[in-house]
C-alpha cells in the first residue's frame, strides 16, 4: 500500500500527470502514458525503463 499523502504528490516521469495505485497488481498506473510502474518493498520505482506498457 502507498501512503495517500505520497500518492497525491507522485507524478509520471514521462507525462508529469498524476498516478493511481492499483492495489491488486501493486503498481502505480499512468493512464496518460499507458505505463505501470512497479512498487518494490513499498518503494515506487519511477523509472521509465522499469515501467511496463499497458
Helices and strands as residue ranges (DSSP letters): H 4-9, E 20-22, E 27-30, E 35-40, E 43-44, G 48-50, E 52-53
